[in-house]
């Protein structure tokens, strides 16, 4: 039986209505942010706050009980080596005070011998590092040594030279302490002891400048060279075990327009307990790093932020860490493909808080969804937001 024109028209209209209804009821594409898998630099770092500290600090203390005259220096003033920085009128020594003064001389002498031994060890290490650097430089010039090994040898030579300088400073300070302790023991009661600076330095801190009576061992001034700074940063103990001397450190947010370069010199062998801002007890370990350059704006005790570089690559296929989600022990992403979200397993290499290295599962140029939500499902229609 054939259909008339009117019936055909009604049939067509019905089909069109069904199609329009299906289109109207079809879910609207979910707007998403996408980014392509691309190569770029990637760093794995440990980020913590730190502070600057004068590397070689000398504390002028009262070698005996007595009355100290008013200190006329201002904080930040420069003092020459041998300049008088404080005057102390020593009190007469009773038997107990004399015994304590003798003990201070003995202790200062022991410290001087230890400092001399440390200088000898540091000099031997510096000589060895210098010879190894000379060999490395010769091999590098003949293309027989990798650039990284040459850089490590150069860094070791620089570090050992700085350690020798620090050991020399401590030896000079120890010798000065012996002289001061002997002078305090030999001085008659009421005699004026002239306390001098053992080095050319600047006044870092004066706890109290007024004339007053002090006991033996009271700190009078702190001296140091503010151009010789180091960085102190306390790391979580589980992070500190990943760091080794020589690792690169980026010093940021110190007030300048660029990051400063530094290198780890020491991870202290003993940790300590510190309560976090959230009230949680944490085991922390101090990391000491030497600045490669010291800007004149920086001083002692300034706040900085440190990033210890554990690993870095110049050209790594990577995606934002926010694109990843975990299901069991496996990592996944959603890939935007042909207007649909496709769940895709991915293998991850190195990663930091913001980016992750793609070790497998994603081709270069694939579009991953940056911030997948719990409502996103495999096969769901998506539309990329304009950038």
NUDO-974259 format. One record per residue (C-alpha): residue in three letters; x, y, z; residue number from 1. Coordinates in Angstrom, 2 decimals, padded with zeros to 5 digits, m for minus. Example, Ala and Ser with C-alpha at 12.3 -4.5 7.8 and 13.67 -1.06 7.14 Angstrom:
! residues 2
<"ALA" <012.30 m004.50 007.80> 1>;
<"SER" <013.67 m001.06 007.14> 2>;
! end
This chain:
! residues 387
<"UNK" <000.00 000.00 000.00> 1>;
<"UNK" <001.43 003.33 m001.04> 2>;
<"UNK" <001.42 006.39 001.20> 3>;
<"UNK" <000.02 009.64 000.08> 4>;
<"UNK" <001.86 012.93 000.18> 5>;
<"UNK" <000.14 013.95 003.38> 6>;
<"UNK" <001.14 010.76 005.18> 7>;
<"UNK" <004.74 011.08 003.99> 8>;
<"UNK" <004.83 014.65 005.30> 9>;
<"UNK" <003.55 013.62 008.70> 10>;
<"UNK" <006.11 010.82 008.86> 11>;
<"UNK" <008.98 013.12 008.01> 12>;
<"UNK" <007.84 015.63 010.60> 13>;
<"UNK" <007.71 012.90 013.22> 14>;
<"UNK" <011.23 011.71 012.46> 15>;
<"UNK" <012.52 015.27 012.60> 16>;
<"UNK" <010.82 015.78 015.97> 17>;
<"UNK" <012.43 012.65 017.35> 18>;
<"UNK" <015.86 013.75 016.10> 19>;
<"UNK" <015.42 017.22 017.59> 20>;
<"UNK" <014.30 015.75 020.89> 21>;
<"UNK" <017.33 013.42 020.97> 22>;
<"UNK" <019.62 016.36 020.28> 23>;
<"UNK" <017.93 018.41 022.99> 24>;
<"UNK" <018.26 015.61 025.54> 25>;
<"UNK" <021.88 014.79 024.63> 26>;
<"UNK" <024.26 015.71 027.51> 27>;
<"UNK" <026.07 019.02 027.10> 28>;
<"UNK" <029.87 018.59 026.69> 29>;
<"UNK" <031.76 019.24 029.92> 30>;
<"UNK" <034.14 022.20 029.54> 31>;
<"UNK" <037.71 021.17 030.45> 32>;
<"UNK" <041.21 022.63 030.40> 33>;
<"UNK" <043.63 020.62 028.28> 34>;
<"UNK" <047.37 020.70 027.74> 35>;
<"UNK" <049.55 018.81 025.28> 36>;
<"UNK" <052.31 016.43 026.33> 37>;
<"UNK" <055.45 018.37 025.47> 38>;
<"UNK" <059.16 018.37 026.24> 39>;
<"UNK" <060.70 020.88 028.58> 40>;
<"UNK" <062.93 021.33 031.64> 41>;
<"UNK" <062.04 019.48 034.83> 42>;
<"UNK" <063.56 019.63 038.30> 43>;
<"UNK" <062.97 017.46 041.35> 44>;
<"UNK" <063.68 019.60 044.40> 45>;
<"UNK" <063.29 019.76 048.16> 46>;
<"UNK" <061.86 023.16 049.04> 47>;
<"UNK" <062.27 024.70 052.49> 48>;
<"UNK" <062.78 028.04 054.18> 49>;
<"UNK" <066.28 028.99 055.27> 50>;
<"UNK" <068.30 031.84 056.64> 51>;
<"UNK" <071.67 033.38 055.98> 52>;
<"UNK" <074.45 033.12 058.54> 53>;
<"UNK" <077.92 034.57 058.75> 54>;
<"UNK" <080.17 031.62 058.18> 55>;
<"UNK" <083.07 032.63 060.43> 56>;
<"UNK" <081.68 034.25 063.57> 57>;
<"UNK" <083.79 035.27 066.55> 58>;
<"UNK" <082.19 035.96 069.93> 59>;
<"UNK" <084.06 038.30 072.27> 60>;
<"UNK" <083.39 037.19 075.85> 61>;
<"UNK" <084.49 038.48 079.22> 62>;
<"UNK" <087.50 036.35 080.22> 63>;
<"UNK" <086.95 037.12 083.89> 64>;
<"UNK" <084.37 038.67 086.18> 65>;
<"UNK" <084.54 042.43 086.49> 66>;
<"UNK" <083.17 045.74 085.25> 67>;
<"UNK" <083.03 046.25 081.49> 68>;
<"UNK" <083.20 049.82 080.15> 69>;
<"UNK" <080.52 051.12 077.82> 70>;
<"UNK" <080.99 049.72 074.31> 71>;
<"UNK" <081.22 052.62 071.88> 72>;
<"UNK" <080.98 050.67 068.62> 73>;
<"UNK" <077.75 050.59 066.63> 74>;
<"UNK" <076.39 047.42 065.09> 75>;
<"UNK" <077.65 047.23 061.52> 76>;
<"UNK" <080.86 049.15 062.28> 77>;
<"UNK" <084.10 047.88 060.78> 78>;
<"UNK" <086.93 046.93 063.12> 79>;
<"UNK" <090.56 046.27 062.22> 80>;
<"UNK" <092.47 043.24 063.38> 81>;
<"UNK" <093.96 044.01 066.80> 82>;
<"UNK" <091.58 046.93 067.44> 83>;
<"UNK" <090.34 047.28 071.02> 84>;
<"UNK" <086.63 046.44 071.09> 85>;
<"UNK" <085.99 046.31 074.86> 86>;
<"UNK" <087.64 047.20 078.17> 87>;
<"UNK" <087.18 045.09 081.27> 88>;
<"UNK" <088.31 045.95 084.80> 89>;
<"UNK" <088.80 042.50 086.25> 90>;
<"UNK" <087.73 041.73 089.80> 91>;
<"UNK" <090.34 040.27 092.18> 92>;
<"UNK" <090.56 036.51 091.87> 93>;
<"UNK" <089.67 034.45 094.91> 94>;
<"UNK" <090.85 030.81 095.07> 95>;
<"UNK" <087.75 029.59 093.29> 96>;
<"UNK" <088.02 032.29 090.60> 97>;
<"UNK" <091.72 031.49 090.10> 98>;
<"UNK" <090.94 027.81 089.67> 99>;
<"UNK" <088.30 028.68 087.08> 100>;
<"UNK" <090.77 030.95 085.26> 101>;
<"UNK" <093.35 028.16 085.18> 102>;
<"UNK" <090.70 025.81 083.78> 103>;
<"UNK" <089.82 028.36 081.07> 104>;
<"UNK" <093.48 028.57 080.05> 105>;
<"UNK" <093.66 024.79 079.87> 106>;
<"UNK" <090.42 024.58 077.88> 107>;
<"UNK" <091.57 027.29 075.46> 108>;
<"UNK" <094.89 025.49 074.97> 109>;
<"UNK" <093.09 022.21 074.22> 110>;
<"UNK" <090.85 024.01 071.72> 111>;
<"UNK" <093.93 025.53 070.08> 112>;
<"UNK" <095.53 022.11 069.62> 113>;
<"UNK" <092.30 020.70 068.17> 114>;
<"UNK" <092.05 023.67 065.80> 115>;
<"UNK" <095.65 023.15 064.67> 116>;
<"UNK" <094.92 019.48 063.94> 117>;
<"UNK" <091.81 020.50 061.98> 118>;
<"UNK" <093.91 022.90 059.90> 119>;
<"UNK" <096.36 020.12 059.07> 120>;
<"UNK" <093.53 017.80 058.01> 121>;
<"UNK" <091.83 020.53 055.97> 122>;
<"UNK" <095.11 021.44 054.25> 123>;
<"UNK" <095.73 017.80 053.31> 124>;
<"UNK" <092.20 017.51 051.92> 125>;
<"UNK" <092.61 020.77 049.99> 126>;
<"UNK" <095.91 019.61 048.49> 127>;
<"UNK" <094.34 016.32 047.42> 128>;
<"UNK" <091.34 018.09 045.88> 129>;
<"UNK" <093.68 020.45 044.04> 130>;
<"UNK" <095.63 017.53 042.55> 131>;
<"UNK" <092.43 015.72 041.54> 132>;
<"UNK" <091.11 018.88 039.89> 133>;
<"UNK" <094.36 019.31 037.95> 134>;
<"UNK" <094.08 015.73 036.68> 135>;
<"UNK" <090.41 016.21 035.81> 136>;
<"UNK" <091.17 019.44 033.95> 137>;
<"UNK" <093.88 017.70 031.91> 138>;
<"UNK" <091.55 014.82 031.00> 139>;
<"UNK" <088.68 017.18 030.21> 140>;
<"UNK" <090.88 019.21 027.86> 141>;
<"UNK" <091.55 015.99 025.90> 142>;
<"UNK" <087.85 015.01 025.87> 143>;
<"UNK" <088.59 012.02 028.12> 144>;
<"UNK" <086.34 013.12 030.97> 145>;
<"UNK" <082.63 013.90 031.11> 146>;
<"UNK" <081.72 017.55 031.82> 147>;
<"UNK" <079.80 016.51 034.94> 148>;
<"UNK" <082.86 014.81 036.43> 149>;
<"UNK" <084.98 017.88 035.66> 150>;
<"UNK" <082.41 020.10 037.38> 151>;
<"UNK" <082.38 017.82 040.43> 152>;
<"UNK" <086.16 018.00 040.69> 153>;
<"UNK" <086.08 021.80 040.41> 154>;
<"UNK" <083.38 022.00 043.09> 155>;
<"UNK" <085.34 019.68 045.39> 156>;
<"UNK" <088.42 021.88 045.02> 157>;
<"UNK" <086.45 025.06 045.80> 158>;
<"UNK" <084.72 023.46 048.79> 159>;
<"UNK" <087.94 022.13 050.27> 160>;
<"UNK" <089.60 025.55 049.88> 161>;
<"UNK" <086.73 027.18 051.78> 162>;
<"UNK" <086.95 024.54 054.49> 163>;
<"UNK" <090.67 025.28 054.85> 164>;
<"UNK" <089.90 029.00 055.19> 165>;
<"UNK" <087.35 028.25 057.90> 166>;
<"UNK" <089.80 025.98 059.72> 167>;
<"UNK" <092.48 028.71 059.59> 168>;
<"UNK" <089.99 031.20 061.03> 169>;
<"UNK" <089.12 028.86 063.90> 170>;
<"UNK" <092.81 028.28 064.60> 171>;
<"UNK" <093.50 032.04 064.75> 172>;
<"UNK" <090.50 032.56 067.01> 173>;
<"UNK" <091.62 029.70 069.29> 174>;
<"UNK" <095.12 031.18 069.59> 175>;
<"UNK" <093.60 034.55 070.47> 176>;
<"UNK" <091.40 032.91 073.12> 177>;
<"UNK" <094.50 031.39 074.74> 178>;
<"UNK" <096.15 034.81 074.92> 179>;
<"UNK" <093.06 036.39 076.47> 180>;
<"UNK" <092.65 033.59 079.03> 181>;
<"UNK" <096.30 033.85 080.08> 182>;
<"UNK" <096.05 037.64 080.35> 183>;
<"UNK" <092.98 037.32 082.59> 184>;
<"UNK" <094.83 034.84 084.83> 185>;
<"UNK" <097.92 037.03 085.13> 186>;
<"UNK" <096.15 040.39 085.54> 187>;
<"UNK" <096.08 041.82 089.09> 188>;
<"UNK" <092.71 042.73 090.57> 189>;
<"UNK" <091.28 045.93 089.13> 190>;
<"UNK" <093.61 045.93 086.15> 191>;
<"UNK" <092.11 046.89 082.80> 192>;
<"UNK" <092.02 044.10 080.24> 193>;
<"UNK" <091.92 045.31 076.64> 194>;
<"UNK" <089.88 042.90 074.52> 195>;
<"UNK" <090.87 043.11 070.86> 196>;
<"UNK" <089.42 041.79 067.61> 197>;
<"UNK" <091.32 038.74 066.32> 198>;
<"UNK" <090.38 039.55 062.71> 199>;
<"UNK" <089.32 042.32 060.37> 200>;
<"UNK" <085.55 042.20 060.63> 201>;
<"UNK" <082.33 044.04 061.32> 202>;
<"UNK" <080.28 044.21 064.49> 203>;
<"UNK" <077.30 041.92 064.02> 204>;
<"UNK" <075.60 042.20 067.40> 205>;
<"UNK" <076.03 043.91 070.77> 206>;
<"UNK" <073.75 042.35 073.39> 207>;
<"UNK" <074.28 045.24 075.83> 208>;
<"UNK" <076.45 048.31 075.28> 209>;
<"UNK" <076.08 049.97 078.70> 210>;
<"UNK" <078.74 049.83 081.40> 211>;
<"UNK" <077.93 047.00 083.81> 212>;
<"UNK" <079.25 044.23 085.99> 213>;
<"UNK" <079.61 040.91 084.17> 214>;
<"UNK" <080.56 037.36 085.04> 215>;
<"UNK" <083.23 035.37 083.23> 216>;
<"UNK" <081.97 034.08 079.88> 217>;
<"UNK" <079.41 036.87 079.28> 218>;
<"UNK" <079.05 037.71 075.58> 219>;
<"UNK" <080.12 041.29 074.86> 220>;
<"UNK" <080.16 041.45 071.04> 221>;
<"UNK" <079.78 039.23 068.00> 222>;
<"UNK" <082.15 039.86 065.10> 223>;
<"UNK" <082.22 038.47 061.59> 224>;
<"UNK" <082.54 039.15 057.88> 225>;
<"UNK" <079.03 039.59 056.40> 226>;
<"UNK" <080.37 039.07 052.89> 227>;
<"UNK" <081.13 035.44 053.79> 228>;
<"UNK" <077.65 033.99 054.19> 229>;
<"UNK" <076.30 030.47 054.27> 230>;
<"UNK" <072.72 029.22 054.10> 231>;
<"UNK" <071.18 027.16 056.89> 232>;
<"UNK" <067.96 025.29 056.10> 233>;
<"UNK" <066.34 022.62 058.27> 234>;
<"UNK" <065.03 019.67 056.24> 235>;
<"UNK" <062.76 016.83 057.23> 236>;
<"UNK" <064.96 013.88 058.16> 237>;
<"UNK" <063.41 011.72 055.41> 238>;
<"UNK" <064.35 014.42 052.89> 239>;
<"UNK" <067.82 015.04 054.34> 240>;
<"UNK" <068.91 011.45 053.59> 241>;
<"UNK" <068.37 012.17 049.88> 242>;
<"UNK" <070.75 015.15 049.90> 243>;
<"UNK" <074.52 014.87 049.58> 244>;
<"UNK" <077.39 017.38 049.67> 245>;
<"UNK" <077.86 019.10 046.32> 246>;
<"UNK" <074.17 019.11 045.39> 247>;
<"UNK" <073.01 022.29 043.70> 248>;
<"UNK" <070.82 024.68 045.69> 249>;
<"UNK" <068.70 027.51 044.29> 250>;
<"UNK" <068.20 030.39 046.73> 251>;
<"UNK" <065.03 032.32 045.95> 252>;
<"UNK" <062.85 035.08 047.41> 253>;
<"UNK" <065.83 036.77 049.05> 254>;
<"UNK" <064.86 040.18 047.69> 255>;
<"UNK" <066.70 040.16 044.36> 256>;
<"UNK" <065.38 039.64 040.85> 257>;
<"UNK" <067.11 036.28 040.24> 258>;
<"UNK" <067.83 033.05 042.07> 259>;
<"UNK" <071.24 032.69 043.70> 260>;
<"UNK" <073.34 029.58 043.17> 261>;
<"UNK" <074.70 027.62 046.12> 262>;
<"UNK" <075.99 024.10 046.81> 263>;
<"UNK" <075.48 021.83 049.78> 264>;
<"UNK" <078.54 021.66 052.01> 265>;
<"UNK" <077.26 019.68 054.96> 266>;
<"UNK" <074.31 017.70 056.27> 267>;
<"UNK" <074.65 017.84 060.04> 268>;
<"UNK" <074.90 014.38 061.62> 269>;
<"UNK" <072.39 015.07 064.40> 270>;
<"UNK" <068.72 015.92 064.03> 271>;
<"UNK" <066.33 017.73 066.34> 272>;
<"UNK" <062.61 017.88 067.02> 273>;
<"UNK" <060.62 020.86 065.77> 274>;
<"UNK" <056.90 021.55 066.09> 275>;
<"UNK" <055.32 022.53 062.77> 276>;
<"UNK" <052.76 025.29 062.27> 277>;
<"UNK" <050.07 022.60 062.48> 278>;
<"UNK" <051.32 021.45 065.87> 279>;
<"UNK" <052.95 018.25 064.57> 280>;
<"UNK" <056.33 017.17 065.93> 281>;
<"UNK" <058.85 016.67 063.11> 282>;
<"UNK" <062.41 015.40 063.04> 283>;
<"UNK" <064.57 017.97 061.29> 284>;
<"UNK" <068.20 018.10 060.14> 285>;
<"UNK" <070.20 021.21 059.30> 286>;
<"UNK" <071.65 021.53 055.80> 287>;
<"UNK" <074.53 023.99 055.31> 288>;
<"UNK" <075.11 025.40 051.82> 289>;
<"UNK" <077.78 027.79 050.50> 290>;
<"UNK" <076.72 030.64 048.24> 291>;
<"UNK" <078.55 030.85 044.93> 292>;
<"UNK" <078.14 034.63 045.08> 293>;
<"UNK" <077.11 036.92 047.92> 294>;
<"UNK" <075.09 040.00 046.91> 295>;
<"UNK" <075.94 043.08 049.00> 296>;
<"UNK" <072.27 043.46 049.97> 297>;
<"UNK" <072.28 040.22 051.98> 298>;
<"UNK" <073.28 040.19 055.62> 299>;
<"UNK" <073.38 037.91 058.62> 300>;
<"UNK" <070.10 036.24 059.62> 301>;
<"UNK" <068.10 037.09 056.46> 302>;
<"UNK" <065.20 034.86 055.44> 303>;
<"UNK" <065.44 033.02 052.11> 304>;
<"UNK" <063.82 030.06 050.38> 305>;
<"UNK" <065.96 027.13 049.27> 306>;
<"UNK" <065.40 024.50 046.58> 307>;
<"UNK" <067.82 021.58 046.74> 308>;
<"UNK" <068.02 020.04 043.26> 309>;
<"UNK" <067.96 016.23 043.51> 310>;
<"UNK" <067.51 015.64 039.77> 311>;
<"UNK" <067.01 017.76 036.67> 312>;
<"UNK" <066.53 017.26 032.96> 313>;
<"UNK" <066.70 019.82 030.16> 314>;
<"UNK" <064.24 018.15 027.74> 315>;
<"UNK" <061.75 015.81 029.38> 316>;
<"UNK" <058.25 014.78 028.17> 317>;
<"UNK" <056.03 016.05 030.94> 318>;
<"UNK" <052.48 016.85 032.05> 319>;
<"UNK" <051.06 018.82 034.98> 320>;
<"UNK" <050.90 016.81 038.21> 321>;
<"UNK" <047.30 018.00 038.58> 322>;
<"UNK" <046.32 015.86 035.55> 323>;
<"UNK" <047.23 012.64 037.37> 324>;
<"UNK" <044.99 010.51 039.54> 325>;
<"UNK" <045.67 007.16 041.14> 326>;
<"UNK" <043.61 003.98 041.10> 327>;
<"UNK" <045.21 001.30 043.23> 328>;
<"UNK" <048.93 001.32 042.49> 329>;
<"UNK" <048.56 002.69 038.95> 330>;
<"UNK" <048.49 006.24 037.63> 331>;
<"UNK" <045.94 007.46 035.09> 332>;
<"UNK" <045.01 010.57 033.12> 333>;
<"UNK" <042.04 011.56 031.01> 334>;
<"UNK" <042.90 012.26 027.38> 335>;
<"UNK" <040.65 014.54 025.32> 336>;
<"UNK" <040.17 012.63 022.04> 337>;
<"UNK" <037.49 013.21 019.36> 338>;
<"UNK" <035.36 015.19 021.80> 339>;
<"UNK" <035.44 012.43 024.43> 340>;
<"UNK" <037.35 011.92 027.70> 341>;
<"UNK" <039.34 008.70 027.48> 342>;
<"UNK" <040.83 007.20 030.63> 343>;
<"UNK" <044.45 006.29 029.94> 344>;
<"UNK" <047.02 004.46 032.09> 345>;
<"UNK" <050.36 006.24 032.21> 346>;
<"UNK" <053.84 005.47 033.53> 347>;
<"UNK" <055.41 008.27 035.56> 348>;
<"UNK" <059.14 008.92 036.01> 349>;
<"UNK" <060.53 011.84 038.00> 350>;
<"UNK" <058.03 014.29 039.42> 351>;
<"UNK" <057.75 017.32 041.64> 352>;
<"UNK" <054.83 019.14 043.18> 353>;
<"UNK" <053.78 020.70 039.85> 354>;
<"UNK" <054.96 018.50 036.96> 355>;
<"UNK" <055.63 014.84 036.20> 356>;
<"UNK" <057.81 013.08 033.64> 357>;
<"UNK" <055.92 010.83 031.20> 358>;
<"UNK" <057.81 007.53 031.01> 359>;
<"UNK" <055.17 005.72 028.93> 360>;
<"UNK" <051.52 005.50 027.96> 361>;
<"UNK" <051.17 008.90 026.29> 362>;
<"UNK" <052.36 010.02 022.88> 363>;
<"UNK" <053.91 013.48 022.39> 364>;
<"UNK" <051.20 016.01 021.60> 365>;
<"UNK" <048.38 014.07 023.32> 366>;
<"UNK" <045.89 016.39 025.01> 367>;
<"UNK" <045.45 015.60 028.71> 368>;
<"UNK" <042.80 017.15 030.94> 369>;
<"UNK" <044.53 019.33 033.53> 370>;
<"UNK" <042.11 019.06 036.47> 371>;
<"UNK" <039.92 015.94 036.18> 372>;
<"UNK" <037.07 015.85 038.72> 373>;
<"UNK" <035.28 012.88 040.28> 374>;
<"UNK" <032.33 013.51 037.92> 375>;
<"UNK" <034.44 012.92 034.83> 376>;
<"UNK" <034.04 009.41 033.39> 377>;
<"UNK" <035.48 007.42 030.51> 378>;
<"UNK" <033.68 008.26 027.27> 379>;
<"UNK" <032.02 011.43 028.57> 380>;
<"UNK" <031.70 014.26 026.05> 381>;
<"UNK" <034.07 017.15 026.72> 382>;
<"UNK" <034.90 020.47 025.09> 383>;
<"UNK" <038.25 022.21 025.54> 384>;
<"UNK" <038.04 025.72 026.95> 385>;
<"UNK" <039.73 028.35 024.84> 386>;
<"UNK" <043.12 029.33 026.18> 387>;
! end
